[in-house]
Amino acid sequence: MAETIQDGIALYRSGNYTDALTVFLSLPVPDMHSDEEDAAGFELAYYIGLSYARLERYDEAVLYLEQVVTAGSVPDRVNQCRFVLAVIYGITGRSRLADFELQQLLETDYKKSEVHAALAYVQWNNKKTSKTVEHYEKALEINPNSPTALNGLGYVLACIGKDLTRALSLCKRALDMHPESAACLDSLGWVYYKLGLLGEAQTYITRAKERGRGNPEIEAHYNSIFNTAAAADA
């Protein structure tokens, strides 16, 4: 029996992105000669793009997600694809494209807290510290319990050596929400390091390294913390 897009969607929703993508790519592409075929093509591009993104095949994901954004026929899905595109652009170092997509989203009501947090990440990569803090603060105004914004702002404050007491509180709250997050463990370890509390810093950065194996930023923090501790003990 021939597989349908619904079969692929079921696989996608169960987290089986590889098999879902195989199903989607096996389906015939509609000719787009009618509204019904146009909608089917939009749906297929949407799920193919999301599947590629989940599999971290970003170049292929962008091709399909941009088709959805260009078609613009279902606003909620267009906004979702814009956000995924922004994340991909941020990950792959295309910060100007990420900023463009996120600025477009700010004109809508789509996940404004998450959009501001994503904009903060882009601005941080562009070394625009004040803009970074501004966007994280806005994200927390909208959603005071956003773990991404709590952890992000705490980490940035630690990096710039500003209001470390608040940074500690923010990062602790984020870690309480996601106790196994390598990013949250790393941020809290870095705050303790900046406070000069090397024992606590070593504890959290060690846990971060265990959970975020191969992450270059965590490795750099780990080395800084343990080198400083070794020098202090010498």
Secondary structure, DSSP 8 states (H G I E B T S, - for coil): ----HHHHHHHHHTT-HHHHHHHHHHS------SHHHHHHHHHHHHHHHHHHHHTT-HHHHHHHHHHHHHH--SHHHHHHHHHHHHHHHHHTT-HHHHHHHHHHHHTTTS-HHHHHHHHHHHHHHTT-HHHHHHHHHHHHHH-TT-HHHHHHHHHHHHHHT--HHHHHHHHHHHHHH-TT-HHHHHHHHHHHHHTT-HHHHHHHHHHHHHHSTT-HHHHHHHHHHHHHHHHHH-
